[in-house]
Amino acid sequence: MKKQIFLAVATAVLTTGLAAGSAYAASPYGTWKRPNGSLAKVWKCGGKMCAKVVSGKNNGFVMFRGISKTGSNTWKGDMKHPKMGNLFTFNGTVRLKGKLLAVKGCMIGGAMCDAETWRKK
């Protein structure tokens, strides 16, 4: 009887721990490494998503502020490109894929696009 109770408790603890770990891994919020080596911080802002470069080239540059969740792992809205400063606004899409964040922005009806894949830090 004690062995059965122990196994039930151990199973519950392991299951809860794995679920919590999966939820953490599946979160878009936190620090991400960009392909150029700089770091970007992504956080929830007013029920939406914001991101800015927090180290490396273009430190302090806000890439997106208040993009909306449009699907289970997708956010869309206006974003800026660090290489172009605040001159242009892109129609952006952010997709969470496990420990990867696919960030894509397009302008001029999709004629000009740029994309990066960020890795969870």
Rosetta blueprint (number, residue, H / E / L):
1 M L
2 K H
3 K H
4 Q H
5 I H
6 F H
7 L H
8 A H
9 V H
10 A H
11 T H
12 A H
13 V H
14 L H
15 T H
16 T H
17 G H
18 L H
19 A H
20 A H
21 G H
22 S H
23 A H
24 Y H
25 A H
26 A L
27 S L
28 P L
29 Y L
30 G E
31 T E
32 W E
33 K E
34 R L
35 P L
36 N L
37 G L
38 S L
39 L E
40 A E
41 K E
42 V E
43 W E
44 K E
45 C E
46 G L
47 G L
48 K E
49 M E
50 C E
51 A E
52 K E
53 V E
54 V E
55 S E
56 G L
57 K L
58 N L
59 N L
60 G L
61 F L
62 V E
63 M E
64 F E
65 R E
66 G E
67 I E
68 S E
69 K E
70 T E
71 G E
72 S L
73 N L
74 T E
75 W E
76 K E
77 G E
78 D E
79 M E
80 K E
81 H E
82 P L
83 K L
84 M L
85 G E
86 N E
87 L E
88 F E
89 T E
90 F E
91 N E
92 G E
93 T E
94 V E
95 R E
96 L E
97 K E
98 G L
99 K L
100 L E
101 L E
102 A E
103 V E
104 K E
105 G E
106 C E
107 M E
108 I L
109 G L
110 G L
111 A L
112 M E
113 C E
114 D E
115 A E
116 E E
117 T E
118 W E
119 R E
120 K E
121 K L
